[in-house]
């Protein structure tokens, strides 16, 4: 029977030209992304407008203000420091819009010169990225998979590194939560402090998290999060007792709602009623309703590794305001799709979409502002890719299961036929 089965098994298909081309395209896209990242990062740390025009200059300026016990949200003082660091005169002044409990993170920058601080900050961001992707590969049981390179070369990662933004800290906080929520709940909750550096990115995710905490009685996670926020708020008070008041004044004067933002909520408000601010918060409100329903139907089998991905993708899609570099927080979801799918076509599509983001970045050097004009499609694209990748993975898992059941049924049928043949032979011999 074994010999017959082996003879009847279909021969393994040889390596096709299509598969070779697919792998070449994936490597090519990722290689170009990596080369571009290295080149632009080197330019960002050399004297010139690219260096002074990074968002990092704002964090460094605020660190300077904190060290000198000055108002970290003083527009005139921040302007002078940023211009001295090489910030282009024609660019709009940057403010640190993150909540005041994030001030302890940038406070050490005030003790360093701009170039040294910029290099160390970039190395810290790279460490956050490397730790996040590696932990995800371990969580998904793929620590040595070459597919992880798609996480390192993800287009928004390049933009986040160039600007020196805080989004990679938020990514690390999310991954630490996924890593620790079963074994170290208090530390998992404390790691969420990194996520609330940018709370507007985690609204739908956070609503479900709170519901899950109370339903599953995971109060240690809540205690860890509250403790971390309270501790950093206390440090902020020691650094600047007036920080919250100054932050409120900055928010009122900033008028961020007038800024162009490449996200669904911004376009919805400008299509329906540009002067009606609450319209910009309508998508995230609907997303929260959907998220609660999504969780409630799965509450008995809830798995943050599996179900947290769609929550983050929807949170980014419906966020009231979000920039392209903030999309790095969807890497856990995308890597899950990368590891699940067996389709090289899906990997090529993701690498190509990522490359389009990088092309828009380089096009931005020719035409300033082009980056965000060319990339409002990104958040819907990540969600659509994830859904298709997971659906294709489910189909690929069902097919072998059906083949296995058919093989078992065929074996049983052959066994029954052989038994019938033996019975007939016995009867004929007896006759």
N, C-alpha and C positions, 0 to 999 in steps of 0.2 A: 504493500500500500504506500509506504514511504517513497519507494523508488518511483512508483507511478506518479505520485504527487509532484516529485521533483522534476520528472520528465514533462509533465503537463504544465508546469509553471511557466508563465511568459518570460522570455529573456529580458534582462535589464537593458534599458535603452542606453545607447552610448551618449557621450557628452555631445550635445548639439551645438551648432553654430549660434543659434539663438541664445542659448544659455551663456555661452562665452561672451557674446555681445552685451547681454544684460549685465553680467558681472563687470564687464569693462566700463559700461556707462555708470554703474553705481560707484565704482572706484574713481572714475574720472570726475564725476560731480563732487564727491567728497574730497578728492585731492585738490581740486580747484578751490573749494571752500577753505580747506586747511591752509593752502598757500596764501589765499587772500587774507585770512585771519592774521597770519604771521606778519605779512607785509604791512597791513594797515595798523596793527598793534605797534610795530616798530616805528612807523611814522607818527603814531599818536604820542610816542614818548620822546620824540625829537623836537627841538624848538621849532615852532611854526604855528599857523592858525589851526591846524587839526588838533594839536595838543591843547591849546588854550580854549578851543571850542567844544571840548568834551563836557558832558554833564558833571563829570567828576570835579571840575573846577568849583562847582557850587558846594559840594560836600567838603572840599578842602577849605573853602572860604568860611564856611560855617564853623569848621573846626578851629580856624584862626580866631573867629569871634568868641567862641566858647573859652578858649584858652586865655583870652584877654578879658574875660568876664563882661563881654559886650552882648548886645542883642543879636542872636543868630538869625533873626528875620528882618534886620535893618536893611532896607533896600539900598540906601545910599552907600553904606559901608560895604555891603556885599558887592556893589557895582565897582567900587574903587579897587577892592581886592581882586575881583575877577579880571578887570582891565589890566591890572599890574601883572597878572599871570598870563596875559596874552589872549584874553577873551576878545573875539572880534567886536569892534565898536558898533557895527550895524546889527548884530544879533540881539534878540530880545533877552532881557535880564532873566536869569534862572533863579527860581526859589526852590528850596527843599520842601516839597509838599507833603512829605511823610509825617506821621504824627510825632509829637515831641518825644515819645518814649524811644524813638530811633536816634536821638541825639547822642547817647553814649557810644553808639557805633562809630560816629564820625569824629568824636572828640579827640582821639589820639592823633588824627591827621594834623591837628593844630600844632603839634610839636615837631613836625617834619617840614622840610622844604618841598616845594611843589613837585619837582622831578622825582625825588626819592619817594614821596608819598604816592605819586602816580604809579610808579613801578610796583611798589609793595601792594597797593590796592589791586592792581591788575593780577598779580600773583595770587592774592587772596581769592579773587573771583575765579581764577582758573582752578584753584584748589576746591572751591565749592562745586564747580562743574564736574571735575574729575571724581570727587567723592560721591556726588549724586548719581552719575551714570554708572559708576562701579557698584554702588549699593543696589541700584535697580537691577543690574545684570545678575547680581547674586540673589536678589529677591525673586527674580523670574527664572532662577536656576540656569542662567546662561553666562557665567562669569568669564568664559573664554570666547564668546561669540564675536565674530568679526562684525556682526550687524550693529554692535554698540557704537561703531564709528558714526552712525547716523545721528546719534545723540550728541556727540562731540562737535559735529559739523553742522548742526541744525542752524538754519539761517538767522533766526532771532538771537541765537547765542553770539554770533559775530557782532551784531549790532549792540548787544548788551555789553560785551567786552570793550568795544571801541568807545562807547559812551561812559563806561565805568559805572553803570547803573546798579541799583540794589536788587534787581529781580533775581539774580543768581543766588542771593541769600535766601529769598523766598522759596526758590526751588529746593535748596538744601533743607529748609525747614519742613517742607512738604514731604520730602523723601525720608527724613529722619522720623517723621510721624508714622509713615507707612512701615518703616523698619522696626519701630519700637512699640507701637500701640498694643501689641499682644504681650510682650515680655517686660517692658519698662514703661508702664502707662504714665507715671509722673513725668519722666523725662520726655516722653512723647508729647505730652501737653506743653512742657516747657519749650520744646522745639518749635511749637506753633508761634512763639514770639517772633521768629524770623518771618513767618507768613504775614503777621499783622504789621510788618513794616510797610506792606502794601495791602491793606485790608480790602480795598475795593475789588481786588482780583479774586477774592475767595468768598464772596457773599453767598452764592447758592451753595457752595461747598460747606461754608460755615453754618448755614441754617440746618443742613442735614447732619452735620457733626454734632450740633447741640441736641437735635432730636435723638440721635443715636446714643449720646452720652446718657440721657435720661431714660431712654427705653432699655438700654443694656446695663444701666447703673455703673457706667465707667467713670465714676466721679474723680478718680485719681488724675485722669487726663484733664478734666476741668480745673482741678486744684493746681496742676502743674502750669497750665496756661495762665491762670490768674496770678500765681506766684511770680512767674517770669515778668508779666506785664507790670505788676506792682513793684517788683525790684527795680526794673529799668526806669519806671516812673519816679521812684524815689531818688535814683541816681540823677535823673534829669532835674529834679527839684534842687539837688545839691549844686548842680552845674549852673542852673539858671532858674531861680524861684519864680520868675515871671514868664516862663517858657510858654505855658498854655495861653496866657493872655496875649502874648506877642504873636503866637501862632494864629489865634483867632483874628487878630487885626490883619495879619498878612493874608489870610484866606479871604477876608472881606475886600481887601484892596486888590487882590490878584485877579479876580474875575476870570477864573479859569474856563468858565463856560463859553467864553468868546474864542478860545483856542480851537484850531482845527484838530480833530482827532480821527484817526482812521478806524472807526469802530461802528457797529450797527446802531448803537443808541444815538450817536452823534448825527448820523445820516437820517435816522427816523425823526429826530427833533427838527432838523432843517427842512425835511420834506413836508412835515405836517404843520409845525408852528415854531419858527425859529426863536421867538421870544418867550415861549412857554418852557421853562426849565424842567418842570416835572416830567415832561414827555421823555426826556433823556433817561429817566429812571424807570420808565414803564417796562422796558425789556427785562431788566434784572428782577423786577417784582414778579413778572410772569414766570421767569426762570426759577424763582424760589418756590412758587406754587407747584410747578412741574417737578422740581427736585424733591419736595416733600412727598408728592405722590409716587415718584420713582422709588424713594426709599421705603415708603410704607408697604408697597407691594412686595418688597424683597427683604423686609426687616428680619424675618426668621433665618434667612440664608445670607445676610449681609456680609460682604467681603470688601474691605477698602481697596485691596489690590485690584480687584476685578471691577467693582462698581464706582470707585473713586475717579477713574479716568473720565467717564462720560460727564460726571459732575464738574470736573475742572474745565473740560472743553466747553460745556454750556456756560459756565461762569465767565470764561474769557469772551465767549461770543456775545453775551448779554451785558457785560460790565458797563457801568455808566461812563467810564472813561478808561481807556487802555491804549498804550503805545506798543509798537511792534516788538520792542525788546522785552516787554512783559510776557510775551508768548512763550518764553522759556519754561514757564510753569506747566505747560502741557506735555513736556518731555516724558514724564512717567506714563501718560496715556499712550503717546505715540510709540514709545519703546515696547509697551505691551503688545501693540499691534504688530510691530516689527518682529518681535520674537514669536508671535503666534502664527503669522501668515507663512505659508509655504510658497506663495506666489512671488517670483522675482519681479514680475510686472509691478506689483504694489510697491516693492522697494524702489524700483526705478522712478515711479511716480512721486514718492515722497522725496527722493533725492533731487528730482527735477524741480519740484515746488520749492524746496529749500534753496536750490540754485537760483530760482527766479527772484527770491528775496535778496540774495546777494548781488544779483545783477542790478536790482533797483537801488541797492546801497551804493554801488559804484556809479550808477547813473546819477545819483544825488550829487556827486562831486561835480558833474557837468552842469546840472540844473538843480540848484538847491530847492528843496521841498518835494522833489520828485519821488523820494523814497516813500513818503506817506500817501502821496497821490496814487502811486502804482500798487499799493499793497492793502487796500481795504478788503480784498478777497481772502486774506490769509486765515482768519479765524473760522469762517465757514469751510474753508478747504481742509483744515486740520480735522474738523469734526467729521466731514464727509469721508475723508480718507480712513479715519479710525473705524467708522461704522462699516465701510466696505471691507477693510482688512479683517475685522473680527468676523463678519458674515462669511467671508471666503474661508477663514480658518475653521469655522463651524461646519461648513459644507465639506471641507477636506477631512474633517474628523468623522463625519457621518458616513462618508463613502467607504473608508476601510472597515468600519463597523458593519455596514451592510454586506460588504464582500466577505467578511469573516462569518457572518450569519449564513450567507449563501453557501460558503464552503462547508460549514458544519452540517447544514441541511443536506448538501450533496453527499457528504461522507455517510450520514445516517441512511440516506436512500440506497447508496451502494452496499452498505452493510445489510440492509433488509433484503435487497435483491440477492446478495450472496447467500443469505440464510435460506431464502426461498429455493434457490438452486440446490443447496445441500439437502433440503427436505425432499425435493422431487427425486434426487438421486437415491436417497435412502428408501423412498417408497418404491422406486423401480427395482432396486436390488431386492427388496423384501418380496415383491411380486414374483 
